[in-house]
Amino acid sequence: MGASAEIAEVKRDKPWIIRTYAGHSTAAESNKLYRGNLAKGQTGLSVAFDLPTQTGYDPDHELSRGEVGKVGVSIAHLGDMRALFDQIPLAQMNTSMTINATAPWLLALYLAVAEEQGAPIAALQGTTQNDIIKEYLSRGTYVFPPAPSLRLTKDVILFTTKEVPKWNPMNVCSYHLQEAGATPVQELSYALAIAIAVLDTVREDPNFDEASFSDVFSRISFFVNAGMRFVTEICKMRAFAELWDEIAQERYGITDAKKRIFRYGVQVNSLGLTEQQPENNVHRILIEMLAVTLSKRARARAVQLPAWNEALGLPRPWDQQWSMRMQQILAFETDLLEYDDIFDGSHVIEKRVEELKAQTRAELERIGGIGGAVAAVETGALKRALVESNAKRISAIEAGDQIVVGVNKWQQGEPSPLTAGEGAIFSVSETVEMEAANRIKAWREQRDDVAVKAALDALEEAARSGTNIMPASIAAAKAGVTTGEWGGRLRQVFGEYRAPTGVTVETASSGAADEARLLIADLGERLGEQPRLVVGKPGLDGHSNGAEQIALRARDVGFDVTYDGIRQTPSEIVAKAKETGAHVVGLSILSGSHVPLVREVRAMMREAGLDHVPVVVGGIISPEDELVLKNMGVRAVYTPKDYAIDRIMIDLGKVIEKSLDAKANRPQAEPAQVY
């Protein structure tokens, strides 16, 4: 009786919002997944959109080929958004949408559906990621140049602050910076520099009401990453909170302590998930989650965890449930939420936090000296620094200085029963794209074309005049405008952009092994010229970390490397291979669209007379798809298990040698007979 009374009297903190990052194929299938997860105890939604949706293309556009529904759900118009949230009351939901370049459009669709449901717009809660600056550095789903992109970010912030005051209009997203190789100091400083750039842009708007600035500041949230360096990650989060408060007071003069609070959601590190012994990823995810939940003063407001098998392919509902249960057990079975911050007073923690803060202030000053975050992006300075940091990380793993269990140490292990049998990995049906194209055709046929044209003209006028883009976007959503039409009209106004790759002659690397250098040097002697490699990223996949590291190391071992960055069409890659006289073409595709895109590149190479040039492919590729690719003529396939880049360089040299041997042994055509 006494013990029960004691337990009853304990005041527990409210747990964080429990989410899973989910969405695939169609709106109807994703809706089924969301409702299932909510029934299992998920307390908020986190929507993953496919790459055409994120980059402003309709599912029947040429550049959408192979990408529809692969890394998220396809949302092409109001009907799709309706289906996505069918039977989910938006007035009661906290919805996070990972969307950036097309954030105004997806938010417009969301608000239109909420209005149809009868939900008061002012009461809606959720987040649009809407951090376009980091897209130029890491994830790559930008569309427009930085200046107009920043303007769209500002429009969403100003609109929601006034009309949807409980909405977080922007998640400053350091998550993808860490995925691109950022150190803790880079993650802290780049994210804070981005926040400063956005807030300064908002203040500079001629129609901005300065009296509302503290409200604007209070609605900026963050989306962060937590890796395996457990103590450092705890300290990083405490440093984030303290630096944000410092910026609020010293730069912006905000006196209300509640409006200075550092609010963040988190997905823990996917970069560190291993294809080898993937069951070990469960332990990694748990340890990383603890780093963002144990310290009360720096505890995440929302947590979503990757699934243990994401290095193998798309997780199944059961895999996502496993990660959700991890959160629930910590939040509801332990006594974590019953105590104040358990790290207060720790000399170790305090010292590390102060070190991180001092180093971050110095880096922020350096970025300010360049002209701020946007200027540092445009010059390529930040991207180059991330590529260099990632190169050091990979080299440390290759050398064994950074241990990854099951990868570079203790590789011997029992076969995992979790990966056995059919259906171990979820895959999106190849029919999804065709069905999406048919649906959007039917949507266009049933709508009022006059109303659509008027809405698009009004959208263009708003874009050109500097008027806030949100009211025109909402009107366009209601009129039946599609994602591709919204994106296409703004492309006409703002143009498109290709960000610096970070791979330049100045980019420092950690060098390469002598064995690889010597082999490529010998190959050059046999060829009579420097071996030439074209690294291509076909499709809309913007995750370029792997391609950058391959290009950088290939340069170091002696290849003449051509790498032009993300979102190249198959025809552009083939034209570059022909122009440079490539000896090998390497394709990097992480979106799951490798089969159709490689098929298209191979077909175009045959047409261009380049069928003799070997092709290798890297990505998250199942053993079954690896066989499919090799049957197409792909010479080698690399997946996350292939962490040793020097070994890949040696393989590339041998691929070229085999190609030369095959050419030398090919029977010569007999001379034509003259009669």
C-alpha positions in Angstrom: 0.0 0.0 0.0 2.8 2.4 1.0 4.9 1.6 -2.1 1.9 2.1 -4.4 1.1 5.4 -2.8 4.7 6.5 -3.2 4.6 5.6 -6.9 1.3 7.4 -7.4 2.7 10.6 -6.0 5.6 10.8 -8.4 5.1 13.5 -11.0 6.2 12.3 -14.4 7.2 14.6 -17.3 5.1 14.3 -20.4 6.9 12.0 -22.8 8.2 13.2 -26.2 6.0 12.8 -29.3 6.6 9.2 -30.6 6.9 9.0 -34.4 8.1 6.8 -37.2 9.2 8.3 -40.5 7.0 6.6 -43.0 5.4 6.8 -46.4 5.7 4.9 -49.6 4.0 4.2 -53.0 0.5 5.6 -52.9 -1.4 7.9 -50.6 -3.9 5.1 -49.9 -1.2 2.6 -48.9 0.6 5.2 -46.7 -2.7 6.1 -45.0 -3.2 2.5 -44.1 0.4 2.4 -42.7 -0.2 5.7 -40.7 -3.5 4.4 -39.2 -1.8 1.2 -38.2 1.1 2.9 -36.5 -1.3 5.3 -34.6 -3.2 2.3 -33.4 0.1 0.8 -32.1 0.7 3.9 -29.9 2.4 6.3 -32.2 1.5 9.8 -31.1 2.4 11.9 -34.1 2.9 11.5 -37.9 6.1 12.0 -39.8 5.5 12.0 -43.6 8.2 10.9 -46.1 7.5 12.1 -49.6 8.9 10.6 -52.8 11.6 12.5 -54.8 9.3 13.8 -57.6 7.1 15.4 -54.9 10.1 16.8 -53.1 11.5 18.3 -56.3 8.3 19.6 -57.9 7.6 17.0 -60.6 4.4 15.1 -61.5 4.7 11.3 -61.5 4.4 11.2 -65.3 7.3 13.6 -65.9 10.4 12.2 -67.6 12.6 12.9 -64.6 10.3 11.0 -62.3 11.0 7.7 -64.1 11.9 5.0 -61.6 11.4 7.3 -58.6 7.6 7.4 -58.0 6.7 6.1 -54.5 10.2 4.8 -53.8 11.6 6.8 -50.8 8.2 8.2 -49.8 4.7 8.7 -50.8 3.7 10.4 -54.1 1.5 13.5 -53.6 0.6 15.1 -56.9 -2.5 17.1 -56.0 -5.3 17.7 -53.5 -6.9 14.4 -54.1 -3.7 12.6 -53.0 -3.4 14.7 -49.9 -7.1 13.9 -49.1 -6.4 10.2 -49.4 -3.2 10.4 -47.3 -5.1 11.7 -44.3 -8.4 9.9 -44.8 -10.0 9.1 -41.4 -7.1 10.9 -39.6 -8.4 14.0 -37.8 -5.9 16.7 -38.5 -7.3 19.0 -35.7 -6.0 16.4 -33.2 -2.8 15.4 -35.0 0.8 16.7 -34.8 2.2 16.1 -38.3 5.8 16.5 -39.4 6.4 16.8 -43.1 10.0 16.3 -44.4 9.7 18.7 -47.3 11.9 21.6 -48.4 11.9 23.1 -51.9 8.2 22.4 -52.2 7.3 23.1 -48.6 4.9 26.0 -49.4 3.0 23.7 -51.8 2.7 20.6 -49.5 1.7 22.9 -46.6 -0.9 24.5 -48.9 -2.4 21.0 -49.7 -2.4 20.1 -46.0 -4.2 23.3 -45.0 -6.7 22.8 -47.8 -7.5 19.2 -46.6 -7.7 20.4 -43.0 -10.2 23.0 -44.1 -12.2 20.3 -45.8 -12.2 18.4 -42.6 -13.5 21.4 -40.7 -10.3 21.7 -38.6 -9.6 25.3 -37.4 -6.4 26.4 -39.2 -5.2 28.3 -36.2 -5.3 25.2 -34.1 -3.2 22.9 -36.4 0.0 21.6 -34.9 3.0 20.2 -36.8 6.2 21.0 -38.7 7.4 21.6 -42.2 11.1 21.0 -42.4 11.5 23.9 -44.9 15.3 24.2 -44.3 16.4 24.7 -47.9 20.0 25.8 -47.1 21.1 22.5 -45.8 19.7 20.9 -49.0 22.5 22.5 -50.9 25.0 20.9 -48.5 23.6 17.4 -48.0 20.2 16.0 -49.0 20.0 17.6 -52.4 16.2 18.2 -52.9 16.7 21.9 -53.7 15.2 23.3 -56.9 15.7 27.0 -57.1 18.7 29.2 -56.4 19.4 30.1 -52.8 17.9 33.7 -52.9 14.4 32.8 -54.1 14.5 29.6 -52.1 15.2 31.6 -48.9 12.3 33.9 -49.9 9.9 30.9 -50.0 11.1 29.8 -46.6 10.4 33.3 -45.3 6.9 33.3 -46.8 6.0 30.1 -45.0 7.3 31.5 -41.7 5.5 34.8 -42.0 2.2 33.1 -43.1 2.1 30.5 -40.4 3.2 32.9 -37.6 0.1 34.9 -38.4 -2.4 32.3 -39.6 -1.2 29.0 -38.1 0.5 30.1 -34.9 1.0 26.6 -33.4 2.8 25.4 -36.5 6.6 25.1 -36.6 7.2 26.6 -40.1 10.9 25.5 -40.1 13.0 22.7 -38.7 16.6 23.8 -38.9 17.9 20.4 -39.9 21.3 19.4 -38.8 20.4 15.8 -39.2 21.5 15.6 -42.8 24.6 17.6 -42.1 25.8 14.7 -39.8 24.8 12.2 -42.5 27.0 14.1 -44.9 30.0 13.8 -42.5 29.6 16.8 -40.2 31.6 16.8 -37.0 29.6 17.9 -33.8 31.1 21.4 -34.1 30.1 21.6 -37.8 26.6 20.3 -37.0 26.2 23.0 -34.3 27.7 25.9 -36.2 26.2 25.2 -39.7 22.7 24.7 -38.2 22.9 27.8 -36.1 24.3 29.8 -39.0 21.4 28.7 -41.2 18.9 29.7 -38.5 20.5 33.1 -38.2 20.4 33.6 -42.0 16.7 32.7 -42.1 15.8 34.9 -39.1 17.7 37.9 -40.6 15.9 37.4 -43.9 12.6 37.5 -42.1 13.5 40.7 -40.3 14.6 42.3 -43.6 11.1 41.8 -45.2 9.7 45.3 -45.7 6.3 44.2 -44.5 7.6 42.5 -41.4 6.1 43.5 -38.0 9.1 43.7 -35.7 6.7 43.3 -32.7 6.1 39.7 -33.8 9.7 38.7 -34.0 9.8 36.9 -30.7 6.9 34.8 -31.9 8.8 34.0 -35.1 11.9 33.1 -33.1 9.9 30.8 -30.8 8.4 28.8 -33.7 11.8 27.9 -35.2 12.5 24.4 -34.2 15.4 22.0 -35.0 15.7 18.5 -36.4 19.0 16.9 -35.2 21.0 13.7 -35.4 22.6 11.6 -32.7 25.5 9.3 -33.5 27.4 6.7 -31.5 29.7 9.0 -29.6 27.3 8.9 -26.7 28.8 11.4 -24.3 29.6 13.9 -27.0 26.1 13.7 -28.4 24.6 14.5 -25.0 27.0 17.4 -24.7 26.2 18.6 -28.2 22.5 18.8 -27.4 23.1 20.7 -24.2 25.5 23.0 -26.1 22.7 23.5 -28.8 20.2 24.6 -26.1 22.6 27.0 -24.4 23.9 28.6 -27.7 20.4 29.1 -28.9 19.5 30.9 -25.7 22.6 33.0 -26.1 21.8 33.9 -29.7 18.2 34.8 -28.7 19.4 37.2 -26.1 22.6 38.7 -27.5 21.7 38.9 -31.2 18.0 39.4 -31.2 17.3 40.8 -27.7 14.5 38.3 -26.8 13.7 38.6 -23.1 10.9 36.0 -22.7 12.7 32.8 -21.5 9.9 30.6 -22.8 10.4 32.0 -26.4 14.1 31.3 -26.2 13.7 27.5 -25.5 15.5 25.2 -27.9 12.9 22.9 -29.3 14.0 19.9 -31.4 12.9 16.6 -32.8 15.4 13.9 -33.7 16.0 10.9 -35.9 19.1 9.1 -34.8 21.9 8.3 -37.2 21.2 6.3 -40.3 24.7 6.7 -41.7 26.1 4.3 -39.1 23.6 1.5 -39.8 25.4 -1.5 -41.2 24.5 -4.0 -43.8 26.8 -6.5 -42.2 25.3 -8.1 -39.0 22.3 -5.7 -39.3 20.8 -7.0 -36.0 23.6 -5.0 -34.3 21.8 -1.8 -35.5 19.1 -2.3 -32.8 21.7 -1.7 -30.1 23.1 1.3 -32.0 19.6 2.9 -32.4 18.9 2.4 -28.6 22.2 4.0 -27.5 21.7 6.9 -29.9 18.2 7.5 -28.6 19.4 7.7 -25.0 21.7 10.6 -26.0 18.7 12.7 -26.9 16.4 11.7 -24.1 18.5 11.3 -20.9 19.3 14.9 -20.3 16.1 16.7 -19.3 17.3 20.2 -20.2 18.2 19.0 -23.7 15.5 16.4 -24.3 14.0 16.0 -27.7 10.3 17.1 -28.1 9.8 14.4 -30.7 11.7 11.2 -31.6 11.6 9.0 -34.7 13.9 6.1 -35.0 15.2 4.3 -38.1 14.6 0.6 -38.5 17.3 -1.9 -37.9 17.4 -3.0 -41.6 17.4 0.3 -43.4 20.9 -0.4 -44.8 19.3 -3.3 -46.6 16.2 -1.6 -48.0 12.8 -0.2 -47.1 11.6 -1.4 -43.6 8.4 -3.3 -43.2 5.7 -2.2 -40.7 7.0 -4.8 -38.2 10.5 -3.3 -38.4 9.1 0.2 -37.7 7.0 -1.2 -34.8 10.2 -2.6 -33.2 11.7 0.9 -33.2 8.5 2.4 -31.9 8.4 -0.1 -29.0 11.9 0.9 -28.1 10.7 4.5 -27.5 7.6 3.3 -25.6 9.6 1.1 -23.2 12.0 3.9 -22.3 9.2 6.5 -21.9 6.7 4.4 -20.0 8.5 1.4 -18.3 11.5 3.3 -16.9 11.6 6.1 -14.3 13.5 8.5 -16.6 10.7 11.0 -16.7 10.4 11.2 -13.0 13.7 13.1 -12.3 15.4 16.4 -13.0 18.4 16.5 -15.3 20.7 13.7 -14.2 23.7 15.3 -15.7 23.6 18.7 -13.9 26.7 19.1 -11.9 28.8 16.7 -13.9 32.3 18.2 -14.4 32.9 15.9 -17.4 29.7 17.0 -19.1 30.1 20.7 -18.3 33.7 20.7 -19.6 32.8 19.1 -22.9 29.8 21.4 -23.4 32.0 24.5 -22.9 34.5 23.1 -25.4 31.8 22.6 -28.0 30.3 26.0 -27.4 33.7 27.8 -27.7 34.6 25.9 -30.9 31.1 26.6 -32.4 31.3 30.3 -31.6 34.7 30.4 -33.5 33.2 28.6 -36.5 30.1 30.9 -36.5 32.5 33.8 -36.6 34.4 32.3 -39.5 31.1 31.7 -41.4 30.0 35.3 -40.7 33.3 36.5 -42.1 32.5 34.7 -45.4 29.2 36.5 -45.5 26.9 34.1 -43.7 25.5 30.7 -44.4 24.1 31.4 -47.9 27.4 32.9 -49.1 29.3 30.0 -47.6 27.1 27.6 -49.5 27.4 29.5 -52.8 31.2 29.6 -52.6 31.3 25.8 -51.8 33.2 26.4 -48.6 30.8 24.5 -46.3 30.2 21.7 -48.8 34.0 21.2 -49.2 34.4 21.0 -45.5 31.7 18.4 -45.1 33.3 16.3 -47.9 36.7 16.5 -46.1 35.2 15.5 -42.8 33.4 12.5 -44.3 36.7 11.5 -46.0 38.4 11.5 -42.6 35.6 9.4 -41.1 35.7 6.8 -43.8 39.5 6.6 -43.8 39.5 6.0 -40.0 37.1 3.1 -40.5 39.2 1.7 -43.4 42.4 1.9 -41.3 40.6 0.3 -38.3 41.2 3.4 -36.1 37.4 3.7 -35.8 35.9 0.4 -34.9 32.5 -0.6 -36.3 31.5 -4.0 -34.9 30.9 -6.6 -37.6 32.3 -4.3 -40.3 36.0 -3.8 -39.7 36.3 -5.9 -36.5 34.6 -9.2 -35.4 33.2 -9.8 -38.8 32.7 -13.5 -38.1 29.2 -14.1 -36.8 26.1 -16.3 -37.0 23.7 -15.8 -39.9 20.8 -13.6 -38.9 17.4 -15.3 -38.9 15.9 -11.8 -39.2 17.1 -11.4 -42.8 16.0 -14.9 -43.9 13.1 -15.9 -46.1 10.9 -14.0 -48.6 9.6 -10.6 -47.7 12.5 -9.8 -45.3 12.7 -6.4 -47.0 9.7 -4.3 -48.2 9.8 -3.4 -51.9 7.6 -1.0 -53.9 5.8 -2.5 -56.8 7.0 -1.5 -60.3 3.3 -0.9 -61.2 3.1 2.1 -58.7 4.5 4.5 -61.3 2.2 3.5 -64.1 -0.8 3.7 -61.7 0.2 7.2 -60.5 0.5 8.3 -64.1 -3.0 7.0 -64.9 -4.4 8.7 -61.8 -2.9 12.1 -62.5 -4.2 11.9 -66.1 -7.7 11.3 -64.7 -7.3 14.1 -62.2 -6.4 16.6 -65.0 -9.4 15.5 -67.1 -12.0 16.1 -64.4 -10.9 19.5 -63.2 -11.8 23.0 -64.4 -8.9 24.0 -66.7 -10.0 27.7 -66.6 -9.7 27.8 -62.8 -6.4 26.0 -63.0 -4.9 28.5 -65.4 -6.2 31.4 -63.4 -4.7 29.9 -60.2 -1.3 29.4 -61.9 -1.3 32.9 -63.3 -2.0 34.3 -59.8 0.8 32.1 -58.4 3.3 33.5 -61.0 2.2 37.0 -60.2 2.8 36.5 -56.5 6.2 35.0 -57.2 7.2 37.9 -59.5 5.8 40.7 -57.3 7.3 39.4 -54.0 3.8 38.9 -52.5 3.7 36.0 -50.0 3.4 32.8 -52.0 1.2 30.9 -49.5 -2.3 32.4 -50.3 -1.8 31.8 -54.0 -0.5 28.3 -53.3 -3.6 27.4 -51.2 -5.9 28.8 -54.0 -3.9 26.7 -56.5 -4.3 23.6 -54.4 -8.1 24.1 -54.2 -8.3 24.7 -57.9 -6.7 21.3 -58.7 -3.2 22.4 -59.7 -0.6 19.6 -59.5 2.8 19.4 -57.8 4.5 19.5 -61.2 2.5 22.5 -62.4 3.3 24.5 -59.2 7.0 23.6 -59.5 7.1 24.3 -63.2 5.5 27.7 -62.9 8.0 28.7 -60.2 10.9 27.3 -62.3 9.9 29.7 -65.0 10.1 32.6 -62.5 13.1 31.6 -60.4 15.1 29.3 -62.6 17.0 26.2 -61.4 20.3 25.7 -59.6 23.1 23.3 -59.4 25.0 23.5 -56.1 28.8 23.0 -55.7 29.8 19.4 -55.4 32.5 19.9 -52.8 34.9 17.8 -54.9 37.5 20.2 -56.2 41.3 20.3 -56.6 41.4 22.1 -53.2 39.4 19.4 -51.4 41.7 17.6 -49.0 41.4 13.9 -48.5 43.1 11.3 -46.3 45.0 9.9 -49.2 45.0 6.4 -50.7 46.9 3.2 -50.3 50.0 2.6 -52.4 48.5 -0.7 -53.8 45.7 1.2 -55.4 48.0 4.0 -56.7 50.4 1.5 -58.3 47.7 -0.5 -60.0 46.1 2.6 -61.5 49.5 3.8 -62.6 50.2 0.5 -64.3 46.8 0.7 -65.9 47.7 4.2 -67.3 50.9 2.8 -68.8 48.9 0.0 -70.6 46.3 2.5 -71.8 48.9 5.1 -72.8 46.9 7.7 -71.0 45.3 8.5 -67.6 42.4 6.2 -66.9 39.1 8.1 -67.0 36.1 7.6 -64.7 32.7 9.3 -65.0 30.7 9.3 -61.8 27.1 9.8 -62.5 24.0 10.3 -60.3 21.0 9.6 -62.5 17.4 10.3 -61.3 16.3 12.6 -58.5 18.4 11.1 -55.7 20.3 13.9 -53.9 22.2 11.8 -51.4 25.6 12.4 -52.9 28.0 11.4 -50.0 29.0 8.1 -51.6 29.5 9.6 -55.0 31.6 12.4 -53.6 33.9 10.0 -51.7 34.4 7.8 -54.7 35.2 10.8 -56.9 37.6 12.2 -54.3 39.5 8.9 -53.8 39.5 8.1 -57.5 41.3 11.4 -58.1 43.8 10.5 -55.4 44.7 7.1 -56.8 45.3 8.5 -60.3 42.0 8.5 -62.2 40.9 11.5 -64.4 37.5 12.0 -62.7 34.4 13.7 -64.0 31.7 14.3 -61.4 29.0 16.9 -62.1 26.8 16.4 -59.1 23.3 15.2 -58.5 20.2 14.9 -60.7 21.8 14.0 -64.0 19.7 12.5 -66.7 20.8 9.2 -68.3 21.4 11.1 -71.6 23.6 13.6 -69.8 25.7 10.9 -68.2 26.1 9.0 -71.5 27.0 12.3 -73.4 29.7 13.0 -70.7 31.1 9.4 -71.0 31.4 9.9 -74.8 32.8 13.4 -74.6 35.5 12.4 -72.1 36.3 9.0 -73.6 35.5 7.3 -70.3 37.1 3.9 -69.5 34.5 3.2 -66.9 31.2 4.7 -65.8 30.1 4.5 -62.1 26.5 5.1 -61.2 25.4 6.0 -57.7 21.7 5.5 -56.8 20.3 5.3 -53.3 16.6 5.8 -53.9 15.8 2.3 -54.9 15.3 3.3 -58.6 18.6 1.5 -59.7 17.0 -1.1 -62.0 15.0 1.2 -64.3 17.7 3.9 -64.3 20.6 1.6 -65.0 18.5 -0.1 -67.8 18.0 3.3 -69.4 21.7 4.3 -69.1 22.8 0.9 -70.6 20.4 1.2 -73.5 21.6 4.7 -74.3 25.2 3.6 -74.1 24.5 0.9 -76.7 22.9 3.5 -79.0 25.9 5.8 -78.5 28.3 3.0 -79.4 29.6 2.8 -75.9 28.6 -0.7 -75.1 32.2 -1.6 -74.6 32.6 0.8 -71.7 32.1 -1.0 -68.4 29.5 0.2 -65.9 29.6 -0.3 -62.2 26.8 0.6 -59.7 26.6 1.6 -56.1 23.6 2.0 -53.8 21.2 0.2 -51.4 20.7 -2.8 -53.6 19.3 -6.2 -52.6 21.0 -9.5 -53.7 18.1 -10.1 -56.1 18.5 -6.7 -57.7 22.3 -7.2 -57.9 21.6 -10.3 -60.1 19.2 -8.3 -62.3 21.8 -5.5 -62.7 24.6 -8.0 -63.6 22.3 -9.7 -66.1 22.0 -6.2 -67.7 25.8 -6.2 -68.1 26.8 -4.2 -65.0 30.4 -5.4 -64.1 30.3 -4.7 -60.4 27.8 -3.7 -57.7 28.7 -2.0 -54.4 26.5 -1.7 -51.4 27.0 -0.2 -47.9 29.0 -3.3 -46.9 31.7 -2.1 -49.2 33.2 0.5 -46.9 36.9 0.1 -48.1 37.2 2.6 -50.9 40.7 1.7 -51.8 39.4 -1.9 -52.5 36.8 -0.3 -54.8 39.5 1.6 -56.6 41.5 -1.6 -57.1 38.3 -3.3 -58.4 37.7 -0.4 -60.9 41.2 -0.8 -62.2 40.6 -4.6 -62.7 37.2 -4.0 -64.3 39.0 -1.8 -66.9 41.8 -4.4 -67.4 39.2 -7.1 -68.0 37.5 -4.9 -70.6 40.8 -4.3 -72.3 41.5 -8.1 -72.3 38.1 -8.9 -73.7 38.6 -6.3 -76.5 42.1 -7.8 -77.3 40.7 -11.3 -77.4 37.7 -10.4 -79.5 38.0 -12.0 -83.0 38.7 -9.4 -85.7 36.1 -9.1 -88.4 37.2 -10.7 -91.6 37.8 -8.3 -94.5 35.0 -8.1 -96.9 35.4 -10.2 -100.1 35.3 -8.4 -103.4 33.8 -10.4 -106.2 
